[in-house]
């Protein structure tokens, strides 16, 4: 994978994993990623919403408008069956990538 492909693939993985827990709106997804990463990862709207659009276009997530807990309209996203399968493949790819990077880091002490 090229550098930008790795970054885009990583964001896609994080979004898919967040949505595997429950359907959420964009802000909720970004907060979940921040929370689960112990504040190490903060995804801005300029990255998140294009990722949501891309994943929806691929059929990996579906969106629908609902009322939030604060009585506002927001688009909630949920995984599709294809998204669940893609998440499994993305996790496998990420683990292979992380192992390869770890091998390189450890190669020279």
Backbone as JSON, one array per atom type, in Angstrom:
{
  "sequence": "XXXXXXXXXXXXXXXXXXXXXXXXXXXXXXXXXXXXXXXXXXXXXXXXXXXXXXXXXXXXXXXXXXXXXXXXXXXXXXXXXXXXXXXXXXXXXXXXXXXXXXXXXXXXX",
  "N": [[0.84, -1.19, 0.0], [0.47, 2.25, -0.76], [1.61, 5.26, 0.91], [-0.52, 7.2, 1.28], [-2.67, 5.52, 0.79], [-2.47, 3.78, 2.92], [-3.08, 5.5, 5.07], [-5.71, 6.3, 4.37], [-6.93, 3.78, 4.32], [-6.6, 3.07, 6.98], [-8.22, 4.96, 8.32], [-10.69, 4.21, 7.22], [-10.88, 1.64, 8.33], [-11.02, 2.29, 11.08], [-13.46, 3.7, 11.16], [-15.28, 1.74, 10.23], [-14.94, -0.17, 12.27], [-15.81, 1.28, 14.5], [-18.51, 1.58, 13.83], [-19.27, -1.03, 13.95], [-19.97, -1.51, 16.49], [-22.29, -0.05, 17.1], [-24.95, 1.75, 15.37], [-24.17, 5.09, 14.4], [-23.93, 8.71, 14.35], [-21.92, 11.1, 12.5], [-20.4, 12.83, 14.27], [-20.54, 11.32, 16.61], [-19.1, 9.05, 15.81], [-16.51, 10.12, 15.49], [-16.02, 10.87, 18.13], [-16.12, 8.37, 19.4], [-13.89, 7.08, 18.29], [-11.87, 8.74, 19.27], [-12.24, 8.34, 22.02], [-11.85, 5.5, 22.32], [-9.22, 5.33, 21.56], [-7.88, 6.45, 23.62], [-7.66, 9.24, 23.52], [-5.62, 9.56, 21.65], [-6.09, 9.53, 18.93], [-7.61, 11.79, 16.87], [-10.11, 12.57, 14.8], [-10.78, 14.75, 12.29], [-13.54, 16.65, 10.88], [-13.08, 17.21, 8.2], [-11.74, 15.0, 7.28], [-13.26, 12.85, 8.15], [-15.96, 13.01, 7.07], [-15.65, 12.82, 4.21], [-14.67, 10.18, 4.21], [-16.87, 8.76, 5.23], [-18.71, 9.24, 3.16], [-17.37, 7.95, 1.04], [-17.3, 5.27, 1.98], [-20.02, 4.77, 2.13], [-20.73, 5.01, -0.54], [-19.4, 2.8, -1.56], [-20.99, 0.85, -0.55], [-20.55, -0.2, 1.95], [-21.4, 0.92, 4.27], [-24.53, 2.25, 5.43], [-26.64, 5.08, 5.39], [-29.0, 7.02, 7.27], [-31.48, 9.41, 8.16], [-32.08, 10.52, 11.44], [-33.4, 11.48, 14.68], [-31.37, 12.95, 17.11], [-30.16, 12.34, 20.49], [-30.22, 14.84, 21.51], [-32.31, 16.06, 20.32], [-31.92, 16.83, 17.65], [-31.66, 16.69, 14.08], [-29.79, 14.2, 12.49], [-27.54, 12.41, 10.37], [-27.39, 9.05, 10.63], [-25.18, 6.3, 10.61], [-24.72, 2.91, 9.62], [-23.29, -0.36, 9.6], [-23.28, -2.38, 6.67], [-23.99, -5.72, 5.44], [-21.95, -6.26, 3.65], [-20.12, -4.42, 4.6], [-19.49, -5.49, 7.09], [-18.14, -7.8, 6.31], [-16.02, -6.58, 4.95], [-14.8, -5.24, 7.06], [-13.67, -7.38, 8.53], [-11.73, -8.24, 6.66], [-10.2, -5.9, 6.47], [-9.18, -5.71, 9.07], [-7.56, -7.98, 9.13], [-5.7, -7.25, 7.1], [-4.61, -4.96, 8.31], [-3.35, -6.07, 10.55], [-1.37, -7.66, 9.31], [0.11, -5.63, 8.07], [0.95, -4.13, 10.34], [2.52, -6.05, 11.62], [4.55, -6.37, 9.71], [5.73, -3.8, 9.78], [6.61, -3.8, 12.4], [8.54, -5.84, 12.27], [10.46, -4.58, 10.67], [11.15, -2.37, 12.3], [12.3, -3.68, 14.47], [14.49, -4.89, 13.31], [17.01, -3.7, 13.33], [17.8, -3.34, 15.93]],
  "CA": [[0.0, 0.0, 0.0], [1.17, 3.53, -0.74], [1.4, 5.99, 2.15], [-1.87, 7.76, 1.41], [-3.59, 4.39, 0.86], [-2.42, 3.29, 4.3], [-3.83, 6.43, 5.91], [-7.13, 6.19, 4.04], [-7.37, 2.46, 4.77], [-6.67, 3.09, 8.44], [-9.43, 5.69, 8.69], [-11.82, 3.35, 6.89], [-10.92, 0.59, 9.35], [-11.5, 2.88, 12.34], [-14.88, 4.01, 11.01], [-16.02, 0.48, 10.19], [-14.9, -0.78, 13.6], [-16.71, 2.08, 15.36], [-19.89, 1.29, 13.48], [-19.59, -2.42, 14.28], [-20.48, -1.5, 17.86], [-23.67, 0.44, 17.02], [-25.09, 2.85, 14.43], [-23.82, 6.39, 14.97], [-23.77, 9.85, 13.45], [-20.52, 11.44, 12.3], [-19.75, 13.33, 15.48], [-20.42, 10.18, 17.52], [-18.01, 8.21, 15.33], [-15.24, 10.77, 15.82], [-15.85, 10.79, 19.59], [-15.84, 6.98, 19.75], [-12.48, 6.83, 17.92], [-11.05, 9.48, 20.25], [-12.39, 7.66, 23.31], [-11.23, 4.18, 22.3], [-7.76, 5.48, 21.39], [-7.4, 7.2, 24.79], [-7.39, 10.6, 23.03], [-4.47, 9.59, 20.76], [-6.55, 9.76, 17.56], [-8.71, 12.75, 16.74], [-10.45, 12.63, 13.39], [-11.5, 15.98, 11.96], [-14.65, 16.54, 9.94], [-12.55, 17.24, 6.84], [-11.33, 13.64, 6.93], [-14.3, 11.88, 8.47], [-17.13, 13.01, 6.18], [-15.31, 12.17, 2.93], [-14.57, 8.74, 4.43], [-18.25, 8.25, 5.32], [-19.26, 9.27, 1.8], [-16.67, 6.9, 0.28], [-17.76, 3.97, 2.47], [-21.43, 4.63, 1.75], [-20.74, 4.8, -2.0], [-18.95, 1.42, -1.78], [-21.99, -0.06, -0.02], [-20.08, -0.79, 3.19], [-22.25, 1.49, 5.31], [-25.73, 2.92, 4.92], [-27.01, 6.19, 6.25], [-30.39, 7.43, 7.33], [-31.69, 10.54, 9.07], [-32.81, 10.27, 12.69], [-33.29, 12.52, 15.69], [-30.37, 12.62, 18.12], [-30.58, 12.44, 21.89], [-30.38, 16.27, 21.79], [-33.44, 16.5, 19.52], [-31.47, 17.39, 16.37], [-31.61, 15.73, 12.98], [-28.43, 13.82, 12.1], [-27.46, 11.2, 9.56], [-26.79, 7.92, 11.35], [-24.59, 5.32, 9.72], [-24.67, 1.54, 10.13], [-22.61, -1.31, 8.71], [-24.05, -3.32, 5.86], [-23.38, -7.05, 5.46], [-20.66, -6.11, 2.95], [-19.24, -3.68, 5.51], [-19.03, -6.43, 8.12], [-17.11, -8.63, 5.66], [-14.87, -5.72, 4.68], [-14.13, -4.99, 8.34], [-12.83, -8.54, 8.81], [-10.59, -8.2, 5.74], [-9.38, -4.74, 6.85], [-8.47, -6.06, 10.31], [-6.49, -8.9, 8.73], [-4.7, -6.45, 6.39], [-3.93, -4.1, 9.28], [-2.46, -6.89, 11.37], [-0.21, -8.01, 8.47], [0.88, -4.4, 7.91], [1.58, -3.81, 11.62], [3.57, -7.05, 11.83], [5.66, -6.04, 8.81], [6.39, -2.61, 10.31], [7.3, -4.23, 13.62], [9.74, -6.58, 11.84], [11.43, -3.6, 10.22], [11.6, -1.6, 13.46], [13.13, -4.53, 15.32], [15.58, -5.49, 12.54], [18.32, -3.09, 13.61], [17.96, -3.15, 17.34]],
  "C": [[0.88, 1.25, 0.0], [0.81, 4.26, 0.55], [0.0, 6.53, 2.31], [-2.92, 6.66, 1.46], [-3.63, 3.81, 2.27], [-3.25, 4.18, 5.2], [-5.32, 6.34, 5.65], [-7.68, 4.86, 4.53], [-7.5, 2.39, 6.28], [-7.91, 3.82, 8.91], [-10.66, 4.86, 8.38], [-11.99, 2.25, 7.93], [-11.49, 1.12, 10.66], [-12.99, 3.18, 12.29], [-15.7, 2.72, 11.01], [-16.06, -0.18, 11.56], [-15.83, -0.03, 14.56], [-18.16, 1.73, 15.09], [-20.27, -0.17, 13.75], [-20.19, -2.52, 15.68], [-21.95, -1.08, 17.9], [-23.76, 1.51, 15.94], [-24.82, 4.18, 15.12], [-23.83, 7.46, 13.9], [-22.29, 10.23, 13.43], [-19.8, 11.9, 13.55], [-19.55, 12.2, 16.49], [-19.29, 9.25, 17.12], [-16.67, 8.82, 15.73], [-14.97, 10.71, 17.32], [-15.51, 9.37, 20.03], [-14.38, 6.65, 19.44], [-11.56, 7.51, 18.92], [-11.06, 8.76, 21.59], [-11.65, 6.33, 23.34], [-9.72, 4.24, 22.14], [-7.13, 6.23, 22.56], [-6.89, 8.58, 24.36], [-6.19, 10.69, 22.08], [-4.87, 9.92, 19.32], [-7.75, 10.69, 17.57], [-8.95, 12.97, 15.26], [-11.28, 13.88, 13.13], [-12.59, 15.74, 10.93], [-14.17, 16.5, 8.49], [-12.04, 15.9, 6.36], [-12.48, 12.66, 7.09], [-15.42, 11.86, 7.43], [-16.81, 12.51, 4.78], [-15.19, 10.65, 3.07], [-15.97, 8.11, 4.52], [-18.9, 8.2, 3.95], [-18.68, 8.13, 0.97], [-17.17, 5.51, 0.69], [-19.22, 3.71, 2.1], [-21.54, 4.33, 0.25], [-20.33, 3.37, -2.35], [-19.96, 0.4, -1.27], [-21.58, -0.74, 1.28], [-20.82, -0.27, 4.41], [-23.48, 2.06, 4.64], [-26.1, 4.0, 5.91], [-28.49, 6.48, 6.18], [-30.56, 8.51, 8.39], [-32.54, 10.12, 10.25], [-32.63, 11.47, 13.61], [-32.3, 12.06, 16.75], [-30.97, 12.71, 19.51], [-30.78, 13.89, 22.31], [-31.44, 16.91, 20.89], [-33.02, 17.26, 18.26], [-31.49, 16.29, 15.32], [-30.15, 15.47, 12.61], [-28.51, 12.55, 11.26], [-26.71, 10.15, 10.36], [-26.32, 6.9, 10.33], [-24.56, 3.96, 10.41], [-23.92, 0.69, 9.12], [-23.63, -2.09, 7.9], [-23.39, -4.7, 6.01], [-22.02, -7.0, 4.76], [-19.66, -5.37, 3.82], [-18.68, -4.57, 6.61], [-17.93, -7.33, 7.54], [-15.85, -7.81, 5.41], [-14.1, -5.42, 5.96], [-13.21, -6.15, 8.68], [-11.58, -8.54, 7.94], [-9.64, -7.06, 6.11], [-8.57, -5.03, 8.11], [-7.31, -6.99, 9.98], [-5.36, -8.15, 8.03], [-3.91, -5.58, 7.37], [-2.94, -4.91, 10.12], [-1.22, -7.31, 10.6], [0.7, -6.79, 8.32], [1.64, -4.07, 9.2], [2.71, -4.78, 11.93], [4.78, -6.73, 10.97], [6.43, -4.83, 9.31], [7.18, -2.99, 11.56], [8.58, -5.0, 13.28], [10.85, -5.6, 11.42], [11.99, -2.81, 11.39], [12.58, -2.4, 14.3], [14.37, -5.07, 14.61], [16.95, -4.95, 12.94], [18.44, -2.64, 15.07], [17.36, -1.98, 17.95]]
}
